[in-house]
Amino acid sequence: MNFSALFVGAVQNGASDIHIMEGIQPYFRIRGDLKRVETPPLTADDMVMLLRAIMPERYKSDLEANYGVDFSYQHENTARFRVVAYYQDGKLCVAMRNIPLKVPTIEEMHLPDVLKKVAVQHRGMVLVTGVTGSGKSTTLASMINHLNMNDSRRIITIEDPIEFKYPTIKCVVSQREVGRDVGDFASALRQAMRADPDVILVGEMRDQETIRIAIKAAETGHLVFSTLHTRGAVHTIQRVMGYFEQKEHDILRDQLSLNLVSVITQRLLKTVDGRGRRAAQEIMLVNTIIKKLIADDRILEIQGCIVGREEGMQTMDQALAELVKEKAVTIEEASKYCDDFYAMKRYIQGVSSSQDRGGILG
């Protein structure tokens, strides 16, 4: 198997992922769909040869002990991948996520301009959320890239593994990989706070300790970016609260009301022309009203505030409607990802109901 040609072919065909398994042909995921690569099925020897070529030696024992391992791999100057090697039915398998070598800009991704404002905040916590494969890492990268090009800050990223590589432009950037440069996210966060950072990117909020330290970092004057697998702003706050015991919720709501800057939830849709995908984003900005809603434990009422679209906020249905109105996606595609189909249709038609206006504080 010519794996070099496979990697280059994935990039040339716009594949977001490569799936390589013993006994079958490789598959590319292109614009969300799996496409078979017309080559002979891979053998056990092919899989061993592949891992010898792409997997750092230090991960070999982890693969054998845990039956799975994550790492990154760069193929010459043509492609970079986040890799998961694992076993299924006793056979080796590899899934590779294509990471662009050039960090895309907010403009190139057609993201709302308000993300530029969020990216250059001087303190607080910004969470980008969504399901696996929804482009969270790419959106975060575009925001870090915007900051890097427009301000002079000290940035530390903590990732597992490192995905996008950030050159030093205006910012001084250090990238630490969990399992290689540091033992775990929580330890890396503690160390980062002593390394004179202005901005800390935490690849994922995985546990209570990491969340607690990240909030502390925001409280002490740092700008913290991270991700969660949640479906919206309200769900995100509920998920964070859910990591902690009930007796801690009052103080946690107070911390979130004072330190949370924005929650950006993302879903990816196929474009009308079939050549790519576009992100639809629910955007919550923590203004004075939302601060009060969080602090007063009126979290479910936040959605009504987002609907009002003040300061650049928008619901997922509003974002989807805009993509349909731009003729970037079809209404059939948008309907697969909306929260309320009839609300989305009203936004497409430019009609709002009494429930679409926000203004929820008496």
C-alpha positions as CSV (number, residue, x, y, z in Angstrom):
1,M,0.0,0.0,0.0
2,N,1.4,3.4,-1.0
3,F,0.4,5.4,2.1
4,S,2.1,8.6,0.9
5,A,-0.2,8.6,-2.1
6,L,-3.2,7.9,0.2
7,F,-2.5,10.9,2.4
8,V,-1.9,13.2,-0.5
9,G,-5.0,11.9,-2.2
10,A,-7.1,12.6,0.9
11,V,-6.0,16.3,0.9
12,Q,-6.5,16.7,-2.8
13,N,-10.0,15.3,-2.6
14,G,-11.0,17.4,0.4
15,A,-11.4,14.5,2.8
16,S,-11.9,15.4,6.4
17,D,-11.0,11.9,7.6
18,I,-9.3,8.6,6.4
19,H,-10.5,5.3,7.8
20,I,-7.9,2.4,7.4
21,M,-8.8,-1.1,8.6
22,E,-7.3,-4.5,8.0
23,G,-9.2,-6.6,5.5
24,I,-11.0,-3.8,3.7
25,Q,-10.2,-0.9,1.4
26,P,-9.5,2.5,2.9
27,Y,-12.4,5.1,3.0
28,F,-12.3,8.9,2.8
29,R,-15.0,11.0,4.5
30,I,-15.7,13.8,2.0
31,R,-18.2,16.5,2.9
32,G,-19.7,14.1,5.5
33,D,-20.1,11.1,3.3
34,L,-17.9,8.0,3.3
35,K,-16.2,7.2,-0.1
36,R,-14.3,4.0,-0.8
37,V,-10.8,4.3,-2.2
38,E,-10.3,2.0,-5.1
39,T,-7.3,0.0,-3.9
40,P,-6.8,-3.6,-2.8
41,P,-7.9,-4.4,0.8
42,L,-5.3,-3.8,3.4
43,T,-3.4,-6.7,5.0
44,A,-2.1,-7.1,8.6
45,D,1.4,-6.3,7.3
46,D,0.1,-3.1,5.7
47,M,-1.3,-2.0,9.1
48,V,2.0,-2.8,10.9
49,M,3.9,-0.9,8.2
50,L,1.6,2.1,8.5
51,L,2.0,2.4,12.2
52,R,5.7,2.0,12.0
53,A,5.8,4.9,9.6
54,I,3.4,7.3,11.4
55,M,3.3,6.4,15.1
56,P,6.0,7.7,17.5
57,E,7.8,4.8,19.2
58,R,6.8,6.1,22.7
59,Y,3.1,5.3,21.9
60,K,3.7,1.6,21.1
61,S,3.4,0.4,24.7
62,D,0.3,2.5,25.2
63,L,-1.4,0.9,22.2
64,E,-0.7,-2.6,23.4
65,A,-1.6,-1.8,27.0
66,N,-4.8,0.3,26.3
67,Y,-5.8,-1.1,22.9
68,G,-5.9,2.4,21.6
69,V,-3.9,5.6,21.4
70,D,-4.2,9.2,20.0
71,F,-1.3,11.1,18.4
72,S,-0.6,13.6,15.6
73,Y,1.3,13.0,12.4
74,Q,2.6,15.4,9.7
75,H,3.3,13.9,6.3
76,E,6.1,16.0,4.8
77,N,4.8,19.5,4.0
78,T,1.5,18.3,2.5
79,A,-0.7,17.1,5.3
80,R,-1.2,16.9,9.0
81,F,-3.4,14.5,10.8
82,R,-4.9,13.8,14.2
83,V,-4.7,10.0,14.5
84,V,-6.5,7.3,16.5
85,A,-5.0,3.8,16.3
86,Y,-7.1,1.1,17.9
87,Y,-8.2,-2.5,17.7
88,Q,-11.5,-4.0,16.6
89,D,-12.1,-7.7,16.5
90,G,-8.4,-8.2,17.3
91,K,-7.4,-6.3,14.2
92,L,-5.6,-2.9,13.9
93,C,-7.5,0.1,12.7
94,V,-6.5,3.7,12.1
95,A,-8.8,6.8,11.9
96,M,-7.0,10.0,10.7
97,R,-8.6,13.5,10.9
98,N,-7.2,15.9,8.3
99,I,-5.8,19.1,9.9
100,P,-5.1,21.9,7.5
101,L,-1.4,23.0,7.6
102,K,-2.6,26.6,7.2
103,V,-4.8,27.8,10.0
104,P,-8.0,29.2,8.3
105,T,-9.2,32.7,9.0
106,I,-12.6,33.7,10.4
107,E,-13.4,35.2,7.0
108,E,-12.3,32.1,5.1
109,M,-14.7,30.0,7.2
110,H,-17.6,32.5,6.7
111,L,-18.0,32.8,10.5
112,P,-19.8,35.8,12.1
113,D,-17.7,38.8,12.7
114,V,-18.6,38.9,16.3
115,L,-16.1,36.0,16.8
116,K,-13.3,38.5,16.2
117,K,-14.5,40.6,19.1
118,V,-14.7,37.5,21.3
119,A,-11.3,36.3,20.3
120,V,-9.5,39.5,21.5
121,Q,-11.1,39.7,25.0
122,H,-8.6,40.2,27.8
123,R,-10.0,37.8,30.3
124,G,-12.8,35.3,30.9
125,M,-13.8,31.9,29.4
126,V,-14.9,31.1,25.8
127,L,-16.4,27.7,25.1
128,V,-16.9,26.3,21.6
129,T,-19.2,23.3,21.7
130,G,-20.8,20.7,19.5
131,V,-20.7,17.0,18.6
132,T,-17.6,15.2,17.5
133,G,-16.7,16.3,13.9
134,S,-18.6,19.6,14.0
135,G,-15.4,21.7,13.5
136,K,-14.9,22.9,17.0
137,S,-11.1,22.7,16.8
138,T,-11.1,24.6,13.5
139,T,-13.2,27.4,14.8
140,L,-11.0,27.7,17.9
141,A,-7.9,27.7,15.7
142,S,-9.4,30.6,13.6
143,M,-10.0,32.6,16.7
144,I,-6.5,32.0,18.0
145,N,-5.2,32.9,14.6
146,H,-7.1,36.2,14.6
147,L,-5.6,37.0,18.0
148,N,-2.1,36.0,16.8
149,M,-2.4,38.4,13.8
150,N,-3.9,41.3,15.7
151,D,-2.5,41.5,19.2
152,S,0.6,40.8,21.2
153,R,-0.1,38.1,23.8
154,R,1.5,35.1,25.4
155,I,-0.5,32.0,24.4
156,I,-0.2,28.5,25.8
157,T,-2.2,25.6,24.3
158,I,-2.8,22.3,26.0
159,E,-3.9,19.6,23.6
160,D,-4.3,15.9,23.2
161,P,-2.8,15.6,20.7
162,I,-1.6,18.9,19.1
163,E,-3.7,19.7,16.0
164,F,-3.1,23.0,14.3
165,K,0.4,24.5,14.6
166,Y,0.6,28.2,15.3
167,P,3.5,30.2,14.1
168,T,4.8,33.2,16.2
169,I,3.3,36.3,14.4
170,K,2.4,38.9,17.0
171,C,1.9,36.5,19.8
172,V,4.4,34.2,21.5
173,V,2.8,30.7,21.3
174,S,3.8,27.5,23.3
175,Q,2.0,24.3,22.5
176,R,2.0,21.4,25.0
177,E,0.8,17.9,24.2
178,V,-0.7,15.8,26.9
179,G,1.2,12.5,27.2
180,R,4.3,13.9,25.6
181,D,5.0,17.3,27.3
182,V,2.8,16.9,30.4
183,G,0.9,14.2,32.1
184,D,-2.7,15.5,32.0
185,F,-4.8,18.5,31.4
186,A,-5.1,19.6,35.0
187,S,-1.4,19.4,35.6
188,A,-0.7,21.3,32.4
189,L,-3.2,24.0,33.4
190,R,-1.6,24.5,36.8
191,Q,1.8,24.8,35.2
192,A,0.5,27.1,32.5
193,M,-0.7,29.6,35.1
194,R,2.8,29.9,36.4
195,A,4.3,30.5,32.9
196,D,3.2,34.1,32.4
197,P,0.3,33.4,30.0
198,D,-2.3,35.9,28.7
199,V,-4.3,33.2,26.9
200,I,-4.7,29.5,27.6
201,L,-6.3,27.1,25.2
202,V,-7.5,23.8,26.8
203,G,-8.3,21.2,24.1
204,E,-11.2,19.8,26.0
205,M,-13.0,20.2,29.4
206,R,-12.8,16.5,30.4
207,D,-13.4,16.4,34.2
208,Q,-14.2,18.4,37.3
209,E,-10.6,19.3,38.2
210,T,-9.9,20.7,34.7
211,I,-13.0,22.8,34.8
212,R,-12.3,24.1,38.2
213,I,-8.7,25.2,37.3
214,A,-9.9,26.7,34.0
215,I,-12.5,28.8,35.9
216,K,-9.7,29.8,38.3
217,A,-7.5,30.9,35.4
218,A,-10.3,33.0,34.0
219,E,-10.9,34.5,37.5
220,T,-7.2,35.5,37.8
221,G,-7.2,37.5,34.6
222,H,-6.5,35.1,31.8
223,L,-8.5,34.4,28.6
224,V,-9.3,30.7,28.5
225,F,-10.6,28.9,25.4
226,S,-11.9,25.3,25.5
227,T,-14.5,22.9,24.1
228,L,-17.3,20.7,25.3
229,H,-19.6,18.2,23.6
230,T,-22.9,20.0,24.2
231,R,-25.8,21.1,22.0
232,G,-26.3,24.7,23.0
233,A,-25.5,27.5,25.5
234,V,-28.1,26.3,28.1
235,H,-27.0,22.7,27.8
236,T,-23.4,23.9,28.2
237,I,-24.0,25.6,31.5
238,Q,-26.0,22.7,32.7
239,R,-23.2,20.3,31.8
240,V,-20.6,22.4,33.6
241,M,-22.9,22.5,36.7
242,G,-23.4,18.7,36.4
243,Y,-19.7,18.0,37.1
244,F,-20.1,19.4,40.6
245,E,-22.1,18.5,43.7
246,Q,-25.3,20.4,44.4
247,K,-23.7,22.1,47.4
248,E,-21.2,23.9,45.1
249,H,-23.8,25.1,42.6
250,D,-24.4,28.5,44.1
251,I,-20.7,29.6,44.1
252,L,-20.3,28.0,40.6
253,R,-23.1,30.0,39.2
254,D,-21.6,33.1,40.6
255,Q,-18.2,32.2,39.1
256,L,-19.8,31.5,35.6
257,S,-21.8,34.7,35.7
258,L,-18.6,36.7,36.3
259,N,-16.2,34.9,34.1
260,L,-18.0,33.2,31.2
261,V,-17.6,35.4,28.0
262,S,-19.3,33.4,25.3
263,V,-20.6,30.0,24.3
264,I,-20.5,29.2,20.6
265,T,-22.3,26.0,19.5
266,Q,-21.6,24.7,16.0
267,R,-23.1,22.3,13.5
268,L,-21.7,21.5,10.0
269,L,-23.9,21.4,6.9
270,K,-23.3,20.4,3.3
271,T,-23.4,23.3,0.9
272,V,-25.7,23.6,-2.1
273,D,-22.9,23.2,-4.6
274,G,-21.7,20.0,-2.9
275,R,-18.2,21.2,-2.7
276,G,-17.9,21.9,1.0
277,R,-19.6,22.4,4.3
278,R,-20.6,25.5,6.2
279,A,-20.8,26.0,9.9
280,A,-24.1,27.2,11.6
281,Q,-23.5,28.7,15.0
282,E,-25.6,29.5,18.0
283,I,-23.8,32.4,19.7
284,M,-24.4,33.5,23.3
285,L,-22.5,36.5,24.6
286,V,-22.7,36.9,28.4
287,N,-24.0,40.5,28.8
288,T,-25.5,42.1,31.9
289,I,-28.9,40.3,31.5
290,I,-27.4,36.8,31.0
291,K,-25.0,37.4,33.9
292,K,-28.1,38.0,36.1
293,L,-29.9,34.9,34.7
294,I,-26.9,32.7,35.5
295,A,-26.4,34.1,39.0
296,D,-30.2,33.8,39.8
297,D,-30.4,30.2,38.6
298,R,-32.7,31.2,35.7
299,I,-30.6,29.3,33.2
300,L,-33.5,28.0,31.1
301,E,-34.5,31.6,30.3
302,I,-31.2,32.3,28.6
303,Q,-32.5,31.0,25.3
304,G,-35.1,33.7,25.2
305,C,-32.4,36.3,25.6
306,I,-30.3,34.9,22.7
307,V,-33.4,35.0,20.4
308,G,-33.3,38.8,20.7
309,R,-30.1,38.9,18.7
310,E,-28.6,41.7,20.7
311,E,-24.8,42.4,20.3
312,G,-24.4,39.7,17.6
313,M,-26.1,36.8,19.4
314,Q,-28.2,34.3,17.5
315,T,-29.9,30.9,18.0
316,M,-29.1,27.9,15.9
317,D,-32.4,28.2,14.0
318,Q,-31.6,31.8,13.2
319,A,-28.1,30.9,12.0
320,L,-29.6,28.1,9.8
321,A,-32.1,30.5,8.4
322,E,-29.4,32.9,7.3
323,L,-27.5,30.1,5.5
324,V,-30.7,29.2,3.7
325,K,-31.4,32.8,2.8
326,E,-27.9,33.1,1.5
327,K,-28.5,30.0,-0.7
328,A,-25.5,28.4,0.9
329,V,-27.5,25.4,2.1
330,T,-30.9,24.0,1.2
331,I,-33.8,24.1,3.6
332,E,-33.9,20.3,3.5
333,E,-30.3,20.2,4.8
334,A,-30.9,22.9,7.4
335,S,-34.0,21.0,8.7
336,K,-31.7,18.1,9.7
337,Y,-29.9,20.3,12.2
338,C,-32.6,22.8,13.5
339,D,-34.0,22.8,17.0
340,D,-37.5,24.1,15.9
341,F,-38.3,23.7,12.2
342,Y,-41.3,26.1,12.3
343,A,-39.2,28.8,14.0
344,M,-36.5,28.3,11.4
345,K,-39.1,28.7,8.6
346,R,-40.4,31.9,10.2
347,Y,-36.8,33.3,10.3
348,I,-36.3,32.4,6.6
349,Q,-39.6,34.2,5.8
350,G,-38.6,37.2,7.9
351,V,-41.5,36.7,10.3
352,S,-41.2,36.5,14.1
353,S,-43.7,35.4,16.7
354,S,-44.2,36.9,20.1
355,Q,-41.8,34.3,21.4
356,D,-39.0,35.4,19.1
357,R,-38.2,38.8,20.6
358,G,-36.3,38.2,23.9
359,G,-36.8,40.9,26.5
360,I,-37.4,38.4,29.3
361,L,-36.4,40.3,32.4
362,G,-39.2,42.0,34.3
